[in-house]
């Protein structure tokens, strides 16, 4: 058994179009901002409440990055599987800064487009050589109704 697990699963909506950055070595990263919301009724006032949390996602997987760049737009609903990573960087004044984000690396992670708009609805994209768990035999199951 593994000593620890670093896995993040999100279902949310993009707050803006994907941002693509190209490195000097030719590599790419696609950055996403995903909003997840929680809704509840306040017991004291009876008012409906909502809290939105924003998540930064960095896709280093070339195939999933290409799909995100091509099919995702502001407002798109997505399912993301990745892992948390914190990186250190320096701002313009030379101060050390830290950013924690959800990262999808090559051969790890998953991206599923959940929108029914256009021809991208419900399409599931897993990292190559890493099929989503528990989906191999789903087509053989009998439907009871």
C-alpha positions, -999 to 999 in steps of 0.1 A, spaced: 0 0 0 12 35 -9 23 57 20 4 87 6 -18 99 -23 -18 131 -42 -49 132 -64 -73 160 -71 -107 156 -88 -126 187 -99 -159 192 -117 -164 229 -125 -166 256 -151 -139 276 -168 -137 312 -157 -119 323 -189 -106 308 -222 -75 285 -218 -42 303 -218 -14 287 -238 22 294 -232 51 281 -252 86 274 -237 119 282 -254 125 244 -258 92 241 -278 72 226 -249 37 240 -240 16 245 -210 -21 252 -210 -34 271 -180 -71 269 -169 -90 287 -142 -118 265 -129 -146 276 -106 -164 252 -82 -194 263 -63 -211 252 -31 -248 262 -24 -267 259 8 -296 275 27 -286 295 58 -304 280 88 -307 313 106 -319 336 79 -334 310 54 -314 328 26 -297 308 -2 -260 311 1 -232 303 -24 -194 301 -22 -172 299 -52 -137 286 -51 -112 292 -79 -86 266 -89 -55 270 -112 -48 240 -135 -17 236 -155 -18 210 -183 17 197 -194 3 167 -212 6 175 -249 -25 157 -261 -48 169 -233 -34 204 -237 -42 203 -274 -78 192 -267 -82 219 -240 -69 245 -264 -92 234 -292 -124 226 -274 -126 245 -241 -139 281 -238 -150 303 -209 -180 287 -192 -172 251 -204 -179 224 -178 -150 200 -173 -140 170 -152 -102 172 -143 -80 147 -125 -45 157 -116 -22 163 -86 -13 193 -64 21 208 -69 36 239 -54 62 258 -74 85 287 -64 90 317 -86 102 353 -83 82 384 -90 95 415 -108 109 429 -75 129 397 -69 106 384 -41 101 347 -38 65 337 -45 48 303 -43 19 290 -64 0 258 -57 -19 244 -86 -35 213 -100 -11 198 -126 -17 173 -153 16 157 -164 23 135 -194 9 100 -189 -10 110 -158 -43 128 -153 -76 130 -171 -97 157 -188 -134 151 -197 -155 177 -215 -189 177 -198 -208 202 -220 -234 190 -244 -228 219 -267 -214 213 -301 -196 180 -308 -174 181 -277 -201 170 -252 -192 143 -228 -159 133 -245 -134 116 -222 -97 121 -227 -73 102 -205 -35 104 -206 -21 79 -232 -14 44 -218 -35 52 -187 -71 43 -194 -96 56 -168 -101 30 -140 -132 9 -141 -143 16 -176 -129 -13 -196 -158 -37 -190 -187 -11 -189 -198 -19 -224 -205 -55 -216 -228 -48 -187 -265 -55 -192 -289 -27 -186 -317 -39 -162 -344 -17 -177 
